[in-house]
Amino acid sequence: MTNICILGGGGFVGRNLVSQLARSGHRTTVPSRQRQRSRDLLVLPGVEVVETDIHDPASLERLLAGQDAAVNLVGILNGSRRAFERAHIELPVKLMAACRANGVRRLLHMSALGADTGSKSLYQQTKGEGEQRVLAAKDLDVTVFRPSVIFGPGDSFLNLFADLLQIAPVVPLADGRARFQPVHVTDVARAFALAVDDPDTFGQVYNLCGPQAYSLQELVGIVADTLGLKRTVIPLGPSLSWLFARLLEMKPGKKLMTRDNHYAMQTDNVCPDGFPARFGEPANLAANLGYLLGAGIKDRYDRFRTAAGR
Ligand SMILES: NC(=O)c1ccc[n+]([C@@H]2O[C@H](COP(=O)([O-])OP(=O)(O)OC[C@H]3O[C@@H](n4cnc5c(N)ncnc54)[C@H](OP(=O)(O)O)[C@@H]3O)[C@@H](O)[C@H]2O)c1
């Protein structure tokens, strides 16, 4: 697989994957709604960033011409039912059509741990439906990945808590008992990069988790310790968590939390089998949080820019 088209390649996971693939000599094409936002990828060898509308079937078909494999990393955490369906169900279906039109058989699809058509969360419901549609394509060589929450430089999960803890001496915490098994972004990207050329992964679904599970409250404590902050965290019970999510949802601008996130957190986001051995050893969380300290200016600037849609 020499030429790989990566939808969502300009995002948090995508950037890591593009640079791993560039190191192993693959050529990648990264479509973006705003080429400018991914211009730093252009310094990597063999990377092309194309400004296009991937929801337009004709543009998508053109994008897949001459590719050996497609990777779909597109996902949204908040939005209307329509927006979730468009990103998590309709786009993978359009991508499969564009693959078929160009004779591209290999497709790697990013789902999420907890993806489930029966979930109350629209995120998990639509991710579940998208995953099923992709796995039903018996004429394509599909691999599906389902990570728990992903951490690493530039993440929006632990960095969000780091930002909150820096400014608030008292932090009300919704769904503090929700459990996650965070996996490092480099490990997730490595799983994709190794699977691209590996026929044994065709037709497989891989849960991706780090070595250890934590409650959300424990994670917030670890972030505070890493930053050397003493903070009072007030865990909220189920009804107050719902109310808190409802209030945050009404805040204009970037959503810190929504009821949909609250519904998703009612199920543990952990995988007892851990990280698949074929993709190597997953990084330990506590030993790899240095980026929160230095998150420095570039990371913060990038996140602010993304939040501002620029
Ligand atoms: N991060 C996690 O903790 C986590 C955990 C489990 C699963 N996942 C899944 O992993 C995937 C990658 O996550 P990430 O954290 O890397 O996400 P991210 O940083 O938000 O990047 C998502 C990418 O998708 C593209 N995108 C988003 N909405 C789009 C839309 N409506 N139309 C077209 N393109 C759109 C963006 O492209 P532009 O360049 O055009 O902006 C962006 O590059 C997602 O599918 C996510 O659901 C993530």
The ligand as a Gaussian input file, in Angstrom:
#p B3LYP/6-31G(d) Opt

LIG

0 1
 N       -9.910000      11.552000      20.440000
 C      -10.456000      10.553000      21.119000
 O      -10.341000      10.456000      22.349000
 C      -11.238000       9.495000      20.371000
 C      -11.684000       8.354000      21.048000
 C      -12.393000       7.374000      20.351000
 C      -12.639000       7.526000      18.990000
 N      -12.189000       8.647000      18.367000
 C      -12.471000       8.799000      16.942000
 O      -11.234000       8.948000      16.261000
 C      -11.391000       9.798000      15.127000
 C      -10.336000      10.886000      15.135000
 O      -10.457000      11.603000      16.341000
 P       -9.603000      12.933000      16.576000
 O       -9.553000      13.130000      18.045000
 O       -8.358000      12.880000      15.779000
 O      -10.596000      14.019000      15.962000
 P      -10.271000      15.516000      15.493000
 O       -8.965000      15.989000      15.980000
 O      -11.488000      16.314000      15.825000
 O      -10.156000      15.360000      13.915000
 C      -11.268000      15.002000      13.170000
 C      -10.979000      15.234000      11.717000
 O      -12.200000      14.974000      11.025000
 C      -12.477000      16.019000      10.127000
 N      -13.888000      16.385000      10.289000
 C      -14.567000      16.549000      11.431000
 N      -15.848000      16.838000      11.163000
 C      -15.955000      16.866000       9.828000
 C      -17.032000      17.094000       8.958000
 N      -18.247000      17.373000       9.404000
 N      -16.770000      17.049000       7.638000
 C      -15.548000      16.774000       7.181000
 N      -14.493000      16.524000       7.964000
 C      -14.710000      16.578000       9.263000
 C      -11.620000      17.205000      10.449000
 O      -11.083000      17.629000       9.216000
 P      -10.741000      19.151000       8.816000
 O       -9.253000      19.136000       8.547000
 O      -11.507000      19.404000       7.596000
 O      -11.111000      20.021000       9.967000
 C      -10.539000      16.647000      11.375000
 O       -9.324000      16.557000      10.716000
 C      -12.841000      10.284000      15.172000
 O      -13.623000       9.479000      14.335000
 C      -13.250000      10.066000      16.615000
 O      -14.647000       9.865000      16.763000
 C      -11.491000       9.622000      19.002000

